[in-house]
Amino acid sequence: MIDIALLVLKVVVGALMAGHGAGKLFGWFAGHGPEGTGQYLESLGYPRGRAMAILAGLTEVTAGAAFAAGFLTPLAAGALIGVMVNAAVSAHGEAGLWAENHGYEYPLVLTVIFGAVTLVGPGEISVDAALGWELAGAGWALAALLLGIISAGAILATRNSSSTETVVGQR
C-alpha cells in the first residue's frame, strides 16, 4: 500500500508541477506563456524575465515529470525545491505564511513533500527502483534540500531588490 500511496503522491504533485511549467512555456492550463510570465518575473525584480520564465518552465516540466516517474528522485526534488524557494521568497514572502493572505504556505508544503519523498524514496513503482537505484535516505534528502537552496540562492541573487513588489495572482 505504501508504494501505491507514493505513486499517487508523486504522480499528482509531479504532474501539477509539470503543468505549471507548461503554463510558463506554452501558456497552457491558464498560464501566461514566456512573455506574460517574464513580465511578472521582471515585476518581482528578476532580470531577463522571458529567459527566467523559460528556465523556470523547463525546470518545472522536466523535474515535475521526473518526480512523477520517480526518476533521479533527489535531483528532481532538489530542482523543484529550488523553484519553490524562489516562489516563497520572491512572490509570497512579504505576505507571511498563510495562503489566504497569498503567503508562502503552498510552496512550503510542496517543499516538504519533495524532501519527504526523497527521504523515504520513490517506492517500488518508480524508474529508480526499476533501475535498481536506492536514492533515498537522510543523505539524499539533505542533498536535495541543499541543491534546492543553493540553486534558489543563485537565482534570487540576480534579482534587483530595489524594484521588487509582491504581485498576487500569478506564480
Protein Blocks (a to p, Z undefined) as FASTA:
>chain_A
ZZmmmmmmmmmmmmmmmmmmmmmmnopghiabjmlmmmmmmmnopahkllmmmmmmmmmm
mmmmmmmnopakllmmmmmmmmmmmmmmmmmmmnojblklopaklmmmmmmmmmmmmmno
gbjbdfklmnopacedjklmmmmmmmmmmmmmmmmmmpcfklgccdehiZZ
